[in-house]
Amino acid sequence: MLSYKQFLNNHFFDKRLAHVLGIGALAPFVLLSIGCWIVHPDWIGDLVRGQLSYGIAILSFIGGIHWGAALLTGDMSGEETKKVLLWGVAPAILAWVGVLIDVGLGFALSMACFILAYRFDRRMYPQYHMPEWVLTLRYRLTCVVIGAQLLTLIAVNVRA
């Protein structure tokens, strides 16, 4: 049960809301993955494209966090800021390429982008002075995304 002080703690709600929204954002990955196992095989291609496309959107969001943080962090050098801004667009562009190539390679590229994005976040979030729980949340979300994409890839190879 929430105490009165917890109710007034804005940080408590920000953390809770971030967790709820982060978990909610997993729904398309998980549902599309499950769909690949239960729908008629003729529909799998559409579900695969949906999952890869959603991955682009999420990787764009993850990169956008770096843009905002880099522009607001006053203690980064100009060179560091350039690297962060360049990295901020790289995962989305690479994931977009993944939609254009073979499905297996596309999922491999997408999963690699999620892993690289998390590793970059792990390096940069402390410089942005983000709380540790954000990285823990990012790690958990990344694990579910990669698991869902891997299960989708297996379904494509088993069912199609």
Steps between C-alpha positions, in 0.01 A plus 500: 500500500626848413582738778411867479866590440531254211186643348660846492837377371506593130806285439308196626233554237750573225676171572174308519366659183823427314473134599133476401555670164818302433323171566202614295730578209600133497147394401551527121822298518344228712162488322655493153734223611212295642305569182773342290442175689120492478385666177480338160850491348387729217476786751842457658668736251272785606568436868874489436494831316292646781748388763805621306327832430405545864864432586596798285259721692633386837864534394420851374354580843807355675727711278286806561565469873870556424422808294300656780748403770804616301342836427411548867824372653730796539815311597562312174764611254403603150662185361313278747174672412558438127563130566188468710284677241638279223438191708147623570397444138713192426279226655188620317680516165657157549164352606339655192754317285391184682150535355642520149714186513441130560280430804767302686763766448244769577423349839869443571568865420206619709605290800858624463372858496306446823806348665730778378247764605487356851880486522522862385232599750698327775800713412319830452210507749731560798646801314146631456448451876211260445403286798620138511147362484469629142782271389346208686171566322679533164676168556176317579315654207787417265501137614128464426534668160787274397316194629187593306697563182686172540172308548359673193803400295466139618129502412582625151741214447279234656157602367559671165 
